[in-house]
Amino acid sequence: MKNKKILSAAAVMLFVLFGSCKKDGSTGTGTEIATGIKFASSINGQIKTKAVNDVWETNDAIGVFMKTGNGFSNVLAANKKYNTAGDGQFAASSSDQTLYYPENGSNVDFIAYYPFRQNLANTIYSVDVNNQSNQSAIDLLYANNATGLNKTSTAANLNFIHQLAKIEFTIKAGAGITDLTGLSATIAGLNTKANFDLATGTLGTQTEVGDIVAKTGTVNNALISEAIVLPVEDASGKVVTFRLATGIFKLTLPTATKFEQGKKYTYAIELKNDGTATPQAVALTATITDWNNVPSGSYTVGQDDEVNPPAGEVKVLVTETFGTGTISSTARPKIATYSNFDNKTLSFTDSYGTADLRTISTYGEGTNAHVWLPANKDASLMIAGIAVSGYTKLKIKFDAAANITGTNTGNLNIMKVKVNGVEYGVTDQPIVGSTDGNKFYTLEVLGNVPAIPINTVEFYGAASVNSLGLRLDNIVITGTNK
C-alpha cells in the first residue's frame, strides 16, 4: 500500500455506498433488485508506512467477509477482493467478487482486512515481518465493527486498526561522524512470525526469534530506519545496532520498553564518536504515536564496539540493500560500474557481464535498487572479501522476485547460491503469475554454511532454468561466534 493514507488504530473508515443492480439482469416493474455494495475511504489520523501524498495507490486491495453469527460460524461471502483505482473508491475486483445484502432484509456483519491475500488457510492470515523492504505489504489492518446491517442501512463504517507496531529511528551524525552513507539498523531478538485469526481478530503464538533489518532511506532530507514488528509486552534490553563502514553503534532499549499493537514508536538518534570514548548511539527523544502524541521522555544510552561477543551469539555480519534512488530504464548500470553499494570495502562482480541494477515502480515506491538477473542468460552477483574471523555457521537470507505473468508458474529456488565455490540449496517458494509478478519473498540458504576467514558468496541464475528474469535484494549474512 504505497502512496496512501493508512490509519492509526481505528483511523480508516470505509463507508458502504449503495448502488442498485439487477442480479438476474432482467428489467420491468416488480423485478427483485439486490443491493450491490461498494466502498469509499475516509481517512482521519494515520500512521504511515510507505505512504506518499496521503492517497491510495492504484490496485490497493482489501479482503471482505460477509457473515452472521459468532466468528465465521456462518459465512455468506468469503474473502471478496475489493480494490481502488487510486481515488479512494473501492469496488469489487471482478463481477464474481461483488457483495450483495441479503434480499430478504436479514442482518449481516462485515469483517475486512488489508493487505488482501488470495490464499488463506481457513481463517488464518500468516504474518511474517522478516522482509521490511515493502512495509505496506506486512502492515496488517483489521476491521470487525460493522455489525447488524441490512439492505435498508444507510451507511456502515469499517474502522480499521493496525494489528502490528511500528518503530522509527531518525538518525543524525554527531561528533566524530561525517558520513552516514550505507547505514543499516538491526533490531535483535524479536519474534518474526505469527498467525492472525480473522474470525476472532487475535494474533496467535509468536515464533522464530530473529534479527530484523530495518528499512533505511531518506525522507524529507532525514535519514530514517523503520520497522514494522509484532507486538511485544517487554522489549527491555533489546539491542538496536547501527552499522557504518567506520564503526558499530549500539542502543540498548531501556526498562519497560514495549511495542503495543497499533502504535508507532519514534526515536531521534545521534551517532557519536568524538575520539575520547567508545562510539555512542545517543537517544535524544522517544515518542509514542497513537491517536495522540505521547512523549515518553529523553535519555542517553552509551554503546561499545563488541570486540569479543559471547560464544554462541548470532551476529549480523553483512547487510547489503544496494542503496536507494530511481534508476532510469535507459541507464541501468552493470555490476562493474555501480557505485551505490552499502559495503564499500567489499568487491561486487558479475563474471558474465549480464546483470544490472534496477528500480521498478511496484517495489519500494520505485526507489529500491536491486540486482536484475536477466531471463535466458547466465548472470550472477559475486560478493568477495567477506571477513568473518571468529564466526562459524553462516546463515544467508535474501529477498527474491521473478518477472512472472499470466497463468505461468514457477519457483524462486531456481536462484542458486554458492559460498566459497560450493553450491547450496535455498528455501522453496512457489510463485504464480497472477499474484506473484515481481513480488519479493525472503529466501534462506539451507544448512549451516562453514566459514573461512575471507569468504565469497555468489548469487546466480542459469540460462537453462531462469526463463523469467530474477530480482535480488536485501542480502543479510549472519554468523555464530565461536
C-alpha positions as CSV (number, residue, x, y, z in Angstrom):
1,M,0.0,0.0,0.0
2,K,2.4,2.6,-1.2
3,N,1.3,6.2,-1.8
4,K,-1.7,6.2,0.5
5,K,-3.0,7.2,3.9
6,I,-3.5,4.5,6.4
7,L,-4.7,4.7,9.8
8,S,-3.6,4.9,13.3
9,A,-5.6,2.5,15.4
10,A,-9.2,2.9,14.3
11,A,-8.3,5.6,11.8
12,V,-9.6,4.4,8.4
13,M,-13.3,4.5,7.9
14,L,-14.7,2.8,4.9
15,F,-18.2,3.9,4.1
16,V,-20.5,1.5,2.3
17,L,-22.2,3.1,-0.6
18,F,-25.1,1.5,-2.3
19,G,-25.9,1.1,-6.0
20,S,-28.8,-0.8,-7.4
21,C,-28.0,-3.6,-9.8
22,K,-30.2,-6.4,-11.1
23,K,-28.6,-9.7,-10.2
24,D,-30.6,-11.6,-12.8
25,G,-30.2,-8.9,-15.5
26,S,-34.0,-8.7,-16.1
27,T,-36.0,-5.5,-16.4
28,G,-39.5,-4.3,-15.7
29,T,-41.7,-3.5,-12.8
30,G,-41.6,-5.8,-9.8
31,T,-38.2,-7.3,-10.6
32,E,-36.2,-8.2,-7.4
33,I,-33.3,-5.8,-7.1
34,A,-30.3,-6.7,-5.0
35,T,-28.2,-4.1,-3.3
36,G,-24.6,-4.2,-4.5
37,I,-22.0,-2.9,-2.1
38,K,-19.1,-0.5,-2.9
39,F,-16.7,1.1,-0.5
40,A,-15.2,4.6,-0.3
41,S,-12.4,5.5,2.1
42,S,-12.4,8.4,4.5
43,I,-9.1,8.6,6.4
44,N,-8.5,10.7,9.5
45,G,-5.3,10.4,11.6
46,Q,-2.8,7.9,10.4
47,I,0.4,6.1,11.0
48,K,2.1,6.0,7.6
49,T,4.1,3.0,6.4
50,K,5.3,4.0,2.9
51,A,2.6,6.5,2.1
52,V,3.3,9.5,-0.1
53,N,0.9,12.3,-0.7
54,D,-1.7,10.6,1.6
55,V,-3.6,8.8,-1.2
56,W,-4.3,5.2,-2.0
57,E,-2.4,3.6,-4.8
58,T,-4.0,2.0,-7.8
59,N,-5.0,-1.6,-7.2
60,D,-4.6,-1.4,-3.4
61,A,-6.9,-4.2,-2.3
62,I,-8.8,-5.3,0.8
63,G,-10.4,-8.6,1.6
64,V,-14.0,-8.6,2.9
65,F,-16.2,-11.3,4.6
66,M,-19.9,-11.1,5.0
67,K,-21.4,-13.3,7.7
68,T,-23.9,-13.8,10.5
69,G,-23.4,-15.2,14.0
70,N,-20.2,-15.5,16.1
71,G,-16.9,-15.7,14.4
72,F,-17.0,-17.4,11.0
73,S,-19.7,-19.9,12.0
74,N,-21.9,-18.8,9.1
75,V,-20.1,-17.0,6.3
76,L,-22.3,-15.8,3.5
77,A,-19.4,-14.5,1.3
78,A,-15.8,-15.2,1.9
79,N,-12.7,-13.2,1.2
80,K,-14.1,-11.0,-1.6
81,K,-11.5,-8.8,-3.2
82,Y,-12.2,-5.0,-3.4
83,N,-9.7,-2.6,-4.8
84,T,-9.3,1.0,-5.8
85,A,-8.2,2.9,-8.8
86,G,-6.3,5.2,-6.5
87,D,-9.2,7.7,-5.9
88,G,-10.3,6.1,-2.6
89,Q,-13.4,4.4,-4.2
90,F,-13.4,0.7,-3.6
91,A,-15.2,-1.7,-5.9
92,A,-15.2,-5.4,-6.5
93,S,-12.2,-6.5,-8.5
94,S,-14.4,-8.6,-10.7
95,S,-18.1,-9.4,-11.0
96,D,-17.8,-12.6,-9.0
97,Q,-16.3,-10.7,-6.1
98,T,-19.3,-8.3,-5.7
99,L,-21.0,-8.4,-2.3
100,Y,-24.8,-8.1,-2.0
101,Y,-27.0,-7.6,1.0
102,P,-29.5,-10.5,1.5
103,E,-32.7,-9.8,-0.4
104,N,-34.8,-10.9,2.5
105,G,-33.6,-7.9,4.6
106,S,-31.8,-10.0,7.2
107,N,-28.9,-8.5,9.1
108,V,-25.3,-9.3,8.3
109,D,-21.9,-8.4,9.7
110,F,-18.7,-7.5,7.9
111,I,-15.1,-8.4,8.6
112,A,-12.3,-6.8,6.5
113,Y,-8.5,-6.8,6.4
114,Y,-5.6,-5.4,4.4
115,P,-3.5,-6.3,2.5
116,F,-5.6,-8.7,0.5
117,R,-4.4,-12.3,0.2
118,Q,-5.9,-14.8,-2.2
119,N,-4.9,-17.9,-0.4
120,L,-5.9,-18.1,3.2
121,A,-5.5,-21.2,5.4
122,N,-9.1,-21.4,6.7
123,T,-9.4,-18.2,8.7
124,I,-5.7,-17.8,9.3
125,Y,-3.7,-14.9,7.9
126,S,0.1,-15.7,8.3
127,V,2.2,-12.8,9.4
128,D,6.0,-12.6,8.6
129,V,7.9,-9.4,9.3
130,N,11.3,-10.6,8.2
131,N,11.2,-8.7,5.0
132,Q,10.9,-4.9,5.7
133,S,11.6,-3.7,2.1
134,N,7.9,-3.2,1.3
135,Q,6.4,-2.3,4.7
136,S,2.8,-1.8,3.4
137,A,2.8,-5.5,2.4
138,I,3.2,-6.5,6.0
139,D,1.1,-3.8,7.7
140,L,-1.8,-5.9,8.7
141,L,-5.1,-3.9,9.2
142,Y,-8.3,-5.4,10.5
143,A,-12.0,-4.2,11.0
144,N,-14.8,-6.1,12.6
145,N,-17.1,-3.3,13.9
146,A,-19.7,-3.2,11.1
147,T,-22.5,-5.5,12.5
148,G,-26.2,-5.8,12.3
149,L,-26.6,-4.2,8.8
150,N,-29.1,-4.9,6.0
151,K,-30.2,-3.6,2.7
152,T,-32.1,-0.7,4.4
153,S,-29.0,0.5,6.2
154,T,-27.9,4.0,5.0
155,A,-24.2,3.6,5.8
156,A,-21.7,1.4,7.6
157,N,-18.3,2.3,8.8
158,L,-15.4,-0.2,8.8
159,N,-13.0,1.0,11.4
160,F,-9.6,-0.5,10.6
161,I,-7.0,-1.0,13.3
162,H,-3.3,-1.7,12.9
163,Q,-2.5,-5.2,14.3
164,L,1.2,-4.7,14.5
165,A,3.5,-2.0,15.9
166,K,6.0,0.3,14.1
167,I,9.4,1.5,15.2
168,E,11.1,4.5,13.5
169,F,14.6,5.9,14.1
170,T,15.5,9.3,12.8
171,I,19.3,9.3,12.7
172,K,21.8,12.1,12.5
173,A,25.6,12.4,12.7
174,G,27.1,13.7,15.9
175,A,30.6,14.5,16.9
176,G,33.2,12.5,15.0
177,I,30.8,11.2,12.4
178,T,31.0,12.8,9.0
179,D,29.1,10.4,6.8
180,L,26.0,8.2,7.3
181,T,26.2,6.6,3.8
182,G,25.5,2.9,3.9
183,L,24.0,2.9,7.4
184,S,22.0,-0.1,8.4
185,A,19.9,-0.7,11.6
186,T,19.1,-4.1,13.1
187,I,16.8,-4.9,16.0
188,A,17.9,-8.1,17.7
189,G,15.9,-10.8,19.4
190,L,12.3,-10.1,18.3
191,N,9.8,-12.7,17.1
192,T,9.2,-12.5,13.4
193,K,6.2,-14.8,12.6
194,A,2.7,-15.3,13.9
195,N,-0.8,-16.4,12.8
196,F,-3.7,-13.9,12.8
197,D,-7.2,-15.3,13.2
198,L,-9.6,-13.3,11.0
199,A,-12.5,-14.9,12.7
200,T,-11.6,-13.7,16.2
201,G,-9.3,-10.8,15.4
202,T,-6.5,-12.2,17.5
203,L,-2.8,-12.7,16.9
204,G,-1.6,-16.2,17.9
205,T,1.6,-17.5,19.3
206,Q,4.6,-15.7,18.0
207,T,7.6,-17.8,16.7
208,E,11.0,-17.6,15.1
209,V,13.1,-15.2,17.1
210,G,15.5,-13.3,14.8
211,D,17.2,-10.0,14.0
212,I,15.0,-7.6,12.0
213,V,16.9,-5.5,9.5
214,A,15.0,-2.1,9.3
215,K,14.3,-0.4,6.1
216,T,16.6,2.6,5.8
217,G,16.1,5.6,3.4
218,T,15.9,9.3,3.2
219,V,12.6,11.1,3.9
220,N,12.4,14.9,3.6
221,N,16.2,15.0,3.9
222,A,16.2,13.0,7.1
223,L,17.8,9.5,7.4
224,I,15.1,7.1,8.6
225,S,15.3,3.5,9.7
226,E,11.9,1.9,10.2
227,A,10.5,-1.5,11.0
228,I,7.0,-3.0,11.5
229,V,7.2,-5.6,14.3
230,L,4.9,-8.0,16.1
231,P,3.6,-6.5,19.4
232,V,5.7,-7.3,22.4
233,E,4.9,-6.7,26.1
234,D,8.6,-6.4,27.1
235,A,11.4,-5.3,24.8
236,S,13.6,-4.2,27.7
237,G,17.3,-4.8,27.0
238,K,16.8,-5.5,23.2
239,V,19.7,-4.1,21.3
240,V,19.5,-2.0,18.2
241,T,22.7,-2.0,16.2
242,F,23.5,0.8,13.8
243,R,26.3,-0.1,11.4
244,L,28.5,2.2,9.3
245,A,31.7,1.4,7.4
246,T,33.6,3.3,10.1
247,G,32.1,1.6,13.1
248,I,29.3,-0.1,15.0
249,F,26.9,1.8,17.4
250,K,24.5,0.0,19.8
251,L,21.4,1.2,21.6
252,T,20.0,-0.9,24.4
253,L,16.3,-0.3,24.9
254,P,15.5,0.8,28.4
255,T,13.5,-1.0,31.1
256,A,9.7,-1.1,30.5
257,T,10.1,-0.7,26.7
258,K,7.2,-2.4,24.9
259,F,5.8,-2.2,21.4
260,E,2.0,-2.3,21.5
261,Q,-0.4,-3.1,18.7
262,G,-1.5,0.0,16.7
263,K,1.2,2.3,18.0
264,K,4.3,3.9,16.4
265,Y,7.4,4.4,18.4
266,T,9.7,7.2,17.2
267,Y,13.3,7.7,18.3
268,A,15.7,10.5,17.5
269,I,19.2,9.0,17.4
270,E,22.5,10.7,17.3
271,L,25.7,8.7,16.5
272,K,28.8,10.0,18.2
273,N,32.5,9.1,18.2
274,D,34.5,12.1,19.5
275,G,37.7,10.1,19.9
276,T,37.7,10.3,23.7
277,A,35.4,7.4,24.4
278,T,33.9,4.4,22.7
279,P,31.3,5.2,20.0
280,Q,27.9,6.1,21.2
281,A,24.3,5.9,20.0
282,V,22.6,8.7,21.8
283,A,18.8,8.6,22.1
284,L,17.7,12.2,22.1
285,T,13.9,11.7,22.4
286,A,11.4,9.0,22.2
287,T,7.7,9.4,21.3
288,I,4.8,7.1,21.1
289,T,2.2,7.9,18.4
290,D,-1.3,6.6,18.8
291,W,-4.2,8.9,18.1
292,N,-2.2,11.5,20.0
293,N,1.5,12.1,20.6
294,V,2.6,10.8,24.0
295,P,6.2,11.9,24.9
296,S,8.0,9.1,26.7
297,G,11.0,11.1,27.9
298,S,14.6,11.8,26.9
299,Y,17.5,9.5,27.7
300,T,21.1,8.8,26.6
301,V,22.5,5.3,26.1
302,G,26.2,4.6,25.6
303,Q,27.4,1.8,23.3
304,D,30.7,-0.1,22.9
305,D,32.0,-1.9,19.9
306,E,32.0,-5.6,20.8
307,V,35.4,-7.0,20.2
308,N,34.7,-10.4,21.7
309,P,30.9,-11.1,21.8
310,P,29.8,-14.1,23.9
311,A,30.4,-17.6,22.4
312,G,27.4,-18.9,20.5
313,E,25.9,-15.5,19.9
314,V,24.5,-14.9,16.4
315,K,25.5,-11.6,14.8
316,V,24.7,-9.8,11.6
317,L,27.9,-9.6,9.7
318,V,26.8,-8.1,6.3
319,T,23.7,-6.3,5.2
320,E,23.5,-5.2,1.5
321,T,20.5,-3.3,0.3
322,F,22.0,-1.9,-2.9
323,G,21.0,1.6,-1.9
324,T,18.1,3.7,-2.9
325,G,17.2,6.1,-5.6
326,T,15.5,5.9,-9.0
327,I,17.4,4.2,-11.8
328,S,16.3,5.2,-15.4
329,S,15.2,2.3,-17.6
330,T,17.6,3.7,-20.2
331,A,20.7,3.9,-18.0
332,R,20.8,0.7,-15.9
333,P,24.3,0.3,-14.6
334,K,26.1,-3.0,-14.7
335,I,27.6,-4.5,-11.6
336,A,31.1,-3.3,-12.5
337,T,30.0,0.3,-12.8
338,Y,27.5,0.6,-10.0
339,S,28.8,2.7,-7.0
340,N,26.0,2.8,-4.5
341,F,26.6,-0.5,-2.7
342,D,26.3,-0.3,1.1
343,N,29.5,-2.2,1.7
344,K,32.2,-0.1,0.1
345,T,35.0,-2.4,1.3
346,L,33.6,-5.5,-0.4
347,S,34.1,-6.5,-4.1
348,F,31.0,-6.8,-6.3
349,T,31.4,-8.5,-9.7
350,D,29.4,-10.4,-12.4
351,S,31.6,-12.8,-14.3
352,Y,29.1,-12.9,-17.2
353,G,28.6,-9.1,-17.5
354,T,24.8,-9.5,-17.9
355,A,23.4,-8.5,-14.5
356,D,22.5,-4.9,-13.8
357,L,20.9,-2.6,-11.1
358,R,17.3,-1.6,-11.5
359,T,14.3,0.0,-9.8
360,I,10.6,-0.7,-10.6
361,S,7.6,1.3,-9.7
362,T,5.8,-1.6,-7.9
363,Y,8.6,-2.1,-5.4
364,G,9.6,0.3,-2.7
365,E,7.9,3.3,-4.3
366,G,10.2,3.0,-7.3
367,T,13.3,3.7,-5.2
368,N,14.6,0.3,-4.0
369,A,17.6,-0.5,-6.1
370,H,18.1,-4.2,-6.7
371,V,20.0,-6.6,-8.9
372,W,18.4,-7.9,-12.1
373,L,19.5,-11.4,-13.4
374,P,18.0,-11.4,-16.9
375,A,16.0,-14.3,-18.4
376,N,17.6,-16.9,-20.6
377,K,21.1,-15.7,-19.8
378,D,23.8,-16.8,-17.3
379,A,24.1,-13.9,-14.8
380,S,25.4,-13.6,-11.3
381,L,26.3,-11.3,-8.4
382,M,29.5,-12.3,-6.6
383,I,30.4,-10.6,-3.3
384,A,34.1,-11.1,-2.3
385,G,36.1,-10.1,0.7
386,I,33.6,-11.0,3.4
387,A,35.8,-11.2,6.6
388,V,34.2,-13.4,9.3
389,S,37.1,-14.3,11.5
390,G,35.8,-15.7,14.8
391,Y,32.5,-16.8,13.4
392,T,31.1,-20.1,12.1
393,K,27.7,-21.4,10.8
394,L,27.0,-18.7,8.3
395,K,23.3,-18.0,7.6
396,I,22.4,-16.2,4.4
397,K,19.0,-14.6,3.7
398,F,17.9,-12.6,0.8
399,D,14.8,-11.2,-1.0
400,A,14.0,-12.5,-4.5
401,A,11.3,-11.9,-7.0
402,A,10.6,-13.1,-10.6
403,N,9.2,-11.3,-13.6
404,I,6.3,-13.8,-13.9
405,T,3.0,-13.0,-15.6
406,G,-0.4,-14.5,-16.5
407,T,-1.0,-18.2,-15.7
408,N,2.7,-19.1,-15.6
409,T,4.0,-20.9,-12.6
410,G,7.5,-21.2,-11.2
411,N,9.7,-21.4,-8.1
412,L,12.1,-18.8,-6.8
413,N,14.5,-21.6,-5.7
414,I,15.9,-21.5,-9.3
415,M,18.2,-18.8,-8.0
416,K,21.3,-20.6,-6.8
417,V,23.8,-19.6,-4.1
418,K,27.5,-20.6,-3.9
419,V,29.6,-19.9,-0.9
420,N,33.4,-20.2,-1.5
421,G,32.6,-22.2,-4.7
422,V,30.2,-24.7,-3.1
423,E,26.6,-24.6,-4.2
424,Y,23.8,-24.6,-1.6
425,G,20.1,-25.0,-1.9
426,V,17.6,-22.3,-1.0
427,T,14.1,-22.5,0.6
428,D,11.2,-23.4,-1.7
429,Q,9.0,-20.6,-2.8
430,P,6.4,-21.4,-5.5
431,I,5.0,-18.5,-7.5
432,V,2.1,-17.9,-9.8
433,G,1.9,-15.2,-12.4
434,S,-1.5,-13.8,-11.5
435,T,-0.4,-12.9,-7.9
436,D,3.4,-13.0,-7.6
437,G,4.7,-11.0,-10.5
438,N,7.7,-9.0,-9.2
439,K,6.6,-9.8,-5.6
440,F,9.6,-10.2,-3.3
441,Y,9.9,-13.1,-0.9
442,T,12.5,-13.8,1.7
443,L,14.6,-16.9,1.0
444,E,17.3,-18.6,3.0
445,V,20.3,-20.7,2.1
446,L,19.7,-24.2,3.5
447,G,22.0,-25.6,6.2
448,N,24.8,-24.1,8.3
449,V,27.4,-22.9,5.9
450,P,31.0,-23.2,7.1
451,A,33.0,-20.0,7.2
452,I,36.6,-19.3,6.4
453,P,38.4,-16.0,7.3
454,I,37.7,-14.4,4.0
455,N,34.5,-15.6,2.1
456,T,32.9,-15.2,-1.3
457,V,29.2,-15.5,-1.9
458,E,27.7,-15.7,-5.4
459,F,24.0,-15.5,-6.4
460,Y,23.3,-16.6,-9.9
461,G,20.7,-17.5,-12.4
462,A,21.4,-20.1,-15.1
463,A,20.1,-19.6,-18.6
464,S,18.9,-23.2,-18.6
465,V,16.4,-22.6,-15.8
466,N,15.9,-18.9,-15.5
467,S,13.2,-18.2,-18.1
468,L,11.5,-15.4,-16.2
469,G,14.2,-13.0,-15.0
470,L,15.1,-12.8,-11.3
471,R,15.4,-9.8,-8.9
472,L,17.7,-9.9,-5.9
473,D,17.7,-7.5,-2.9
474,N,18.4,-7.2,0.9
475,I,21.2,-9.7,1.5
476,V,21.8,-10.5,5.1
477,I,24.7,-12.7,6.3
478,T,24.9,-13.7,10.0
479,G,27.4,-15.9,11.9
480,T,27.7,-17.6,15.2
481,N,30.6,-16.5,17.4
482,K,32.9,-19.4,18.2
